[in-house]
């Protein structure tokens, strides 16, 4: 069984049926363990409210909760330290620092399309990525 951490852009690609949505769908439908940090869920919700409306964001939020994706609500000490390290070293968003820290905590591959934020991390850290586009 493979382990994956979903980045906000991967979930949004699936929900909005963008390029790469089929890859995310296959990961969710296959025998994988999938994690999504609550900070990433907040980022997804925020984007849906901004781009669509609150009713649609609420609907998609409930759809996410009904999947087999494990939402990580707690923030452990090592998650804080790892997220802080990634944020300071790579000058990335707070949400993306939690994606990286979650991947490190669960030894999971990150599913993303955010090359802008993560290419440098992929080159310099022992974290694996699955690019959806």
C-alpha positions in Angstrom: 0.0 0.0 0.0 1.3 3.4 -1.0 1.0 6.5 1.2 0.1 9.9 -0.3 -0.3 13.5 1.0 -2.6 15.6 -1.1 -1.7 19.2 -1.8 -4.6 21.7 -2.2 -4.0 22.1 -5.9 -4.4 18.3 -6.4 -7.7 18.2 -4.6 -8.9 21.3 -6.4 -7.9 19.8 -9.8 -10.1 16.8 -8.9 -13.1 18.9 -7.7 -12.9 21.2 -10.7 -12.1 18.5 -13.2 -8.9 20.1 -14.3 -6.0 18.5 -16.0 -4.5 15.9 -13.7 -7.8 15.1 -12.0 -7.7 11.5 -13.3 -4.4 10.9 -11.5 -5.9 12.1 -8.2 -9.0 10.1 -8.7 -7.0 6.9 -9.4 -5.0 7.5 -6.2 -8.1 7.8 -4.1 -9.9 4.9 -5.8 -6.8 2.5 -5.4 -5.6 0.7 -2.3 -3.6 3.7 -0.9 -3.4 5.4 2.4 -4.2 9.1 1.8 -3.6 12.1 4.1 -4.8 15.6 4.0 -3.8 18.1 6.8 -6.5 20.3 8.1 -4.5 23.4 7.1 -4.7 22.1 3.5 -8.4 21.5 3.9 -8.8 25.1 5.0 -6.8 26.2 1.9 -9.1 24.2 -0.3 -12.3 25.5 1.3 -11.0 29.1 1.1 -10.3 28.7 -2.6 -13.7 27.2 -3.3 -15.5 30.0 -1.4 -13.5 32.6 -3.3 -13.9 31.0 -6.8 -17.4 29.6 -6.5 -19.5 30.4 -3.4 -20.1 29.3 0.1 -22.8 26.8 -0.7 -20.6 25.0 -3.3 -17.6 25.1 -1.0 -19.7 23.5 1.7 -20.9 20.8 -0.7 -17.3 20.0 -1.8 -16.1 20.1 1.8 -18.7 17.4 2.8 -17.7 15.3 -0.3 -14.0 15.4 0.8 -15.0 14.3 4.3 -17.0 11.3 2.9 -13.9 9.9 1.1 -11.3 7.6 2.6 -8.9 10.5 2.9 -7.6 10.8 6.4 -7.8 14.3 7.6 -5.0 15.2 10.1 -6.5 17.6 12.6 -3.8 17.5 15.2 -0.6 19.5 15.0 2.2 17.6 16.8 5.4 19.2 18.0 7.5 17.6 15.3 5.0 18.8 12.7 5.4 22.3 13.9 9.2 22.1 13.8 9.2 20.5 10.4 6.7 22.9 8.9 8.8 25.8 10.4 11.9 24.4 8.9 10.4 24.0 5.4 8.8 27.5 5.6 11.9 29.2 6.6 14.3 27.4 4.3 12.2 27.5 1.1 10.1 30.6 1.7 6.9 28.6 0.9 3.3 29.2 2.0 2.2 28.1 5.4 -0.2 25.5 3.8 2.6 24.0 1.7 4.9 23.8 4.8 2.2 21.6 6.4 2.0 19.4 3.3 5.7 18.8 3.5 5.7 18.2 7.3 2.8 15.8 6.9 4.6 13.9 4.1 7.7 13.7 6.3 5.7 12.5 9.3 4.0 9.7 7.4 6.8 8.9 5.0 4.3 9.6 2.1 4.6 10.9 -1.4 3.2 14.4 -2.1 0.6 14.7 -4.9 0.8 18.1 -6.4 1.0 20.3 -9.5 2.7 23.2 -7.7 6.2 23.1 -9.3 6.7 26.7 -8.4 6.7 25.9 -4.6 8.0 22.3 -4.6 10.6 21.8 -7.4 13.4 23.2 -5.2 12.3 21.0 -2.3 12.3 17.9 -4.5 15.9 18.7 -5.5 17.1 19.3 -2.0 15.1 17.1 0.4 14.4 13.4 0.8 10.7 13.8 -0.1 9.0 12.2 -3.1 6.5 13.8 -5.3 3.9 12.6 -7.8 3.2 15.4 -10.3 -0.3 15.5 -11.7 0.8 17.9 -14.5 
